[in-house]
Amino acid sequence: MTEHLEVELKFDADSGFVLPDLSDLAAVGEPVIHELEAVYHDTDDLRLAARKLTLRRRTGGTDAGWHLKIPAGPDAKREHRAPLSDSLPAELAGLLHAYVRGREVRPVATLTTVRTVRELRSPSGEVLAEVADDLVTGTIAGTPGGSSWREIEVELVSGDPALLAEVGSRLHEAGARRSAGSSKLGRLLASRIAAPPAWDGPRAGDALLRHLAAQVDDLLSWDPRVRLEQFDAVHKMRVAVRRLRSVLASGRPLLDRAVTDPLQPELRWLAAVLGEVRDAEVLHERFSERLASLPEVCEADPAWLRRIKKRERKGYAAVREELSGERYFTLLDALDRLLAAPPFTKRAHRDAEEELRALLRRSWRRLENAHAAIGEAPSAEEADEARHETRKAAKRVRYTADAVQEVLGKDARTVSKAAKSLQEVLGRFQDGVIAQEQLRAVKPASVQEAFGLGALYGLEHCEAGRARDEVEAAWADARALALPRLG
């Protein structure tokens, strides 16, 4: 299976549309005609199309095979390709689990396209972009007849985004219109694709649901990349889970707890599943950097560090298994139901500014209480635990501030910044504590290894101590920044 990022613009064009002259932008190649047939697959309720994913089996042209396209930002999709075969390749099917959740994927539509491609080349002959003029005929499985249209696509190859924008501007000036949909399939099936829930009202609950929906989108978008073990994907997916937990907790006055509270242990479970891999990733990267700074006393890749890497690889296998199971699918279904029929309380129907500011103040009070427990702790160990709880409370404030930023604007951004600065200092301390625990657990295989472990432990101990000594100053700065904005 291969993967690449597809960045393109799509335009609708009438039958009489004439491509504008682009020769002043790049050398325009001779037209090449391809005849393509693509059979699109989805669930009966078009779950993939509803999330703007497309799965097709294409024949003809230069890229015959199975293609899975997943949104990756404005005008961009991440395309995964597998060789042509009669049935859906397992490696692509595995990337769909979070979307289809055990439902059958079958053919839903066929598109035949006569494509005329012109390459835009640099003076040295490098292909910068491709302009495809498509005559499309689409049929829906089980439905007589079909529909036809003309579409112009401009896809970047090695060119600059500015070229894409300029070509798009030329097409628009010549009479082409930006396509309303992001795919040909979306255009064909538009009336059958379920529209996502919309909360465009001014109520406090509407603003909260918009943020929750964005976090669910993030969770789903990172899921395939976690399965592929892509860099930082586990971290980003775990952050989306933590944001969901925090906002559901801080938003309890606006949402019926009988519906939202049962989600908390399931989200905690999912965060823990991802945490096994993430913790190993962080430790391996951290210790590798530390060892590189101590070449005189430490082996570059000792056996104990390789064991951490092995734990990471083993963790990915466990993550893929859990992300393909019923417990995960049930959680995703529950989140969908929450968004489709939000369990609003009376307060959710009130003024957004007033209610969301109250949520933010409530989260800050929890942070105040957590910090106070540090000074009240009867022992050093309990003080360290209180610092850990304060870090979690700061993270909740930050995530709550981010959730209400749409309504509270600069006030929320300032509170988020204050909470993040405190969280980072406490995080440095906590990371040092965890690193020391990991190092203490290693049984050295030699005197040299023991010496190296001791040197590493000393570094971690000193850095954790420095971070601990910065906590109170960071707390004072965070309060000074946030309190005037809380109202």
N, C-alpha and C positions, 0 to 999 in steps of 0.2 A: 504494500500500500504506500502511495506517495501522497504528499500534501503540499499545497501552495496557497498563498494568499491572493485572492482574485479581487482586483480593484477595478471597477468599471462603472460607466454611466449608461443608462438605457433610455431610449427615446422612441416615441410612437411617431410614425410618419405616414402620410397619405400616399396613394399609389403614384401620384405625379411628383413626389418629392425628388429633388436632385441634390446629390451630395455636393457641398460647397468645395471650392478650391482650397486645399490644405498645403499646397506645395511650398508656401512661404514658411510653414512651421516645420516641415520635415520632407524628406524625399518620399513620394507616394509610389508604392509598388504596383505592379500590374494586378488586376483582379483575379482571384482564384475562387472557383465555385465548388462548393461541397454539398452533397445531399445527405442529410442527417435524419435519423429516426431515434427518438428518445421515448422510452416507456417509463413513466413516472410511477413510483410506488409510495403507498401511504397506508394508514389504517382506514377503516371504514368511516370514521368520523374526522378524517383528515387532520390528525393531531400534528403531523410534521408541518403541513402547510400553515396551520394556525400559528406555529412558532417561526414561520418563514424559513423552514428547512426544506430542501428539495433532495430527493433520492431518485436517480434515474439510471436506466440501462441504455446506453447510447451505442448505436452502430453508425458507421460512416464517418468521414472526416479523419482527422489526424489524432483524435483522442478517444477512440472507441473504448468502451469499458463501463464500469460502474462508477458513478460520481455522487458523492454526498456533499452538499453545500450547506454550511452553517454560518449564520450571520456573524460578522466580526467588526461591526461598526458601520458608520455611514458609507454607503457605496462600496462596501467590502464584504467578502465572504471567504471563509476558510474552506477550501475544497480538498476533499480526500478522494483519491482515485484508487480503484482496484481493477485488475485485468478483466476482460470480458469473460463471462461465464453464464451458464443457464440460470443459476440461482444466486441469491444475494450472498456475497462473500461474508464469512463469519467476522472478519475484522471490521467491516463496515456495520454489520448488524450490532456488534458490541457497542458501537458509539451511539446507538439509538435507544438504549435501554431506558434512560431517564425520561424519554419522550413517549415511547410507545407502551412501556410498562407491561410487557407480556402480551400485548394485543398483536394480532396477525397483521403483517405488512404484505400488501398485494398490489397488483397493477390498478391504477385509478384513472390514468389518462395517457394518451399517446400524442406526441407532437412530431410532425414531419416539417423539416425546414430546408429550404433552398438558401444556402448562405453564400454570399459574395464577400470575400475578405480582401481588404487592402492593408498592406503593412506600411507603417510610417517608420522610416529609417533615418538614422544619423548619417552624417557625411562619411563615416567609416563603415557604414553598412549594418550597424547594430539596430535590431528591431526595438523601437521605442514604444510602440503601441500598435494595436490592430483595430481597424474599423470594420465591423461586420454589418452588412445589409441583409437582413433576414426576411424571407417570405415564409410565414408560419401558418400551418393548418393544424388545428387541435381538435381532438375528439375525446369525449369522456366515456370511460368504460361503462357499458350497459346502456348508453344513451345514443339514439340515432342522430345522424347529422353531425355537424361540426361548425367551427368558425375559423375565419382566416384573418390575418392582419400583417402589417409590415412593421418591423422594429429595427432600429439602428442601435448597435452596441459599440461602445468604445472601451477597450480594455488596455490598461497599462501593462507593458511587458518589462522594459528596463528604463522607461522614460521617467521624467519628473512629474509629480502631480500637477504642476502648473500647465504642462502640455495637455493633460486630460481635461483640465478646466477650460483651456483655450479652445480645444476641439469641440467640447460641449457647447461653448458659447457660439461657435460658428454654426453648429447644427441648429441651435435654437434660432439664430438670426435667419437661417435658411428656411425655417418653417417647421422644424421638428419640435415635438413636445416631450418634456420629461415624462417617462412612464410613471403612472400612479403606483404600480406594483413593483416589487423587487425581482420578480421572476415571470417567465412566460406561463408557468403552471398557475401562479397566483392570479394572473389575468384570466386564464381559462376557467378556473374554479372559483372565482371571486364570490359568486352568490352562494356557494356551498360551504365556504370556510367560516367557521365560527369566529365572530368578532371577539377580541379580548374584552374583559370587563373594563368599564370606564368609570372613573370617579373624578369628574371634572367640575364638581361643585365647590362652593366656598366653605363647606362645613369642615370642622376639625377632623372628622373621620375620613373625609375624602382625601385630605392631604396626607394623613397617616397611611391610608391604603395605597396611595400612589408610590410612597416610599417602600412599603412592604412588597409591592409588585415588582419594583426594580430589583430588590434583593433576591426574589425568587428567580427572576430572569438571570441575574448574575450566577446564582447557584447552578441553574441548568446550563448556562453557557460554558462554565468551567468544567462541568462533568465530563464531557468527551476528552478534554485535554488532560484531566487527571488520569483517565484510563490509558492515555498514551504516554503518561509519565513526563509530560512537558514541564519545563522549568517554571517554578513558582505557581503552578496550577493548584496544587494542594493547598498552598497558603491562601490563594485568592478564594477558592471555594470555601475554605474554613472561615474566612473573614465574612463571607456572605451568610453562612450559618450563624455565626456569632452576632452579626447585625440583626438577623431575624429574631434571635433569642432576646437580645437587649431591647429591641423596639417593641416586641410583644409584651415584655415585662414592664417597661416604662409606660406603655400605652394601655395598661389594664383599666384605667378609668374610662377609656373610650370603647373598649371591646369586652364582650361578655367572657368572663373568666372560665365559665363552664365549657366554652369552645376553645379558648386559647391556652389555658393551663395544661391540658393534656398534650399539647404540642411540645412543651418545654423538655420533658425527659427524652422525647424522640430527637429533638434538635441537639440536645446534649450528647446523646448517643452518637449521632452523626459526626459531631465535632470531635468526639473521642476517636472514632474510626479514622478520621483524617489526621488526627493528632499523632497517631503512632508513626506515620510516615514523616509528617512535618517535623516532629521532634528529632527524629534521626537525621533528617536533612540538615537541620540547623546545627546540631551537634557536630556532624561530620564537617560541614563548612567551617564552623568556628574553630574546631581543633586543628583542621588542616592549615588554616591561616596562622594559628598560634605556633604550630610546629615549624612552619616556614620562617618564623622570626627567631627561632632558636636552633639553627643548624648545627651549632657546635656541641649541643648536649642532647639533641633529640633526633631519632630516626625519622625520616620523612613520612613513611607510610607503615607504622607499626601494626602488628597483628590486631591489637585491641581496637585500632581505628578502622581496620578493614572489617571487623565484626560489626561496627556501627553501620558501615555501608551495606553489609549483608542484611542487617536488620531493616534498613530502608527498603532494599529490594524485596525482601519477604513481605514487608508491610504493604507494598503496592499490590501484591497478589491478593492479600487479604482485603484491601480496599475494593479491588475490582469485584471480588466475590460478594461483598456486602452491598455494593452499589448495583448489583444485579439481582438482589433479593426482594422478597415481598415486604419486608419491614421498611425498606427505603421507598419502594413504590407507594406503600400505604401513606407514608409521611408526605410524599409529593402530592398524592391525591387529596390529602387533608388540607394542604396549603392551597391547592386549586379551589377547593370548596370554600375556604375562608375568603378568598379573593372574589369568588363568584357571588357569595351571599354573606357579606361582612356582618358579623354579629354586633352591630352598633348598640351602645348604651345611649341613654338620653343625652349625656354630655357630648357624644360624638356629633350630635346635630347642632351644637352651639357654635358660636363664633370661633374660627380657627385660631386667630391670634391669641385670644385669651386662654383657650384651653391648652394649646400647645406650649405656651409659655409656662403654664402651670405644670405641665409634664416635665419641662426642663428644670424648673425650680425643684420639683420633687426628686429628680435624679441627683441634683446637686446636694440636696440635704442628705441623701444616702452617702454621698462622697464625704461630706463633712463628718458624719458619724463614723465612717470607716477610718478616716484619718485620726479622729480623736482617740480611737482604740489603740493606736500606736503608743501614744504617751501614757495610756492607762494600763498597758500590758505589764504583768508582774515579772516577766522574765524576758531574756533576749530572744529565746525561741518564739515566744508568743508575740513579741514585737515584730519579728520577721514575718510571722503569719499575718499579722495585722497589715503590714506593708503589702503583702500579696493581695489581701482583700481590698486594700485601698487602690491598688492598680486595677483590679477588676471593676471597682466602682468608677474609677476615672474613665475606663474604657466605655462603660455604660453611658456616662455623661456625654462622652464624645459621640457615640453612635446615636444617642437621642438628639443631640444638637444637630447632627447631620440630617436626621430624619425630619426635623422641623425647620430646616434652613430655608426651604422654599417659601415659608410664611414669615419667619422671623428675620430672614436676611442676615445683615451684618452682625446683629446681636448673637445669632446662633453660630455664625462662623467664628466669632471671637471666643465664645465659650468652648467650641470644639477645639480651637487652637490651644486654649489654656489647658484643657483636659489632656490633649495629646502630649503637650510638653511635660506634664506631670507623669503621665503614663510611661513616657520614654525613659525618664530617670528611674522610675520604679521597675521598669522592664529590664534595664541594664543590671540593676541589683538582683532581680529574680533570675535572670539568665546566668549570672555569676554563681548564684547559689546552686542552681541545677547543674551547672558544669562541674562544680566542686563535688557534688554528690556522685556524678558519673565517674569522675576520676578516682574518687575513694573506692569505688566498687571494682576497679580494675586490679587484677592480680598480676603484678609484673613478672615477666618471664626471665628477667636478668637484672643485674645491678644497674647496668646502663639504662634499661627501660625504667627502672624504679627512679633513677635520678631524673630522667626526662619527665616522668609523671609528676615528680615533686616540683620541678621547675614550672610546669604548666599550672599545677595547683597554686603555686605562689602567685602567678600572674592573675589567675581568676580571683583569688582571695583579695588581692590588692584592688582590682577593678571593682569588685562587689563592694568593698569597703568605701571606695571613693564615691560610688553611686549612692550608697546609704547615707553618706555624709552630706550629699547634695539634696536629699529629699525635702528637708524643711524649707530650704531656700526656694526650691521648685514649687512647693505648696504655697508659700507666701506670694510668689509671682503669679501663680495660677489664680489665686483668690483675688489679687489686685486687678487682674485682667478680666475675670469673669463676673464678679459681683455687680459691677455697675451695669452689666448687660442683662442680668437676670430679671430686673424690674421688680 
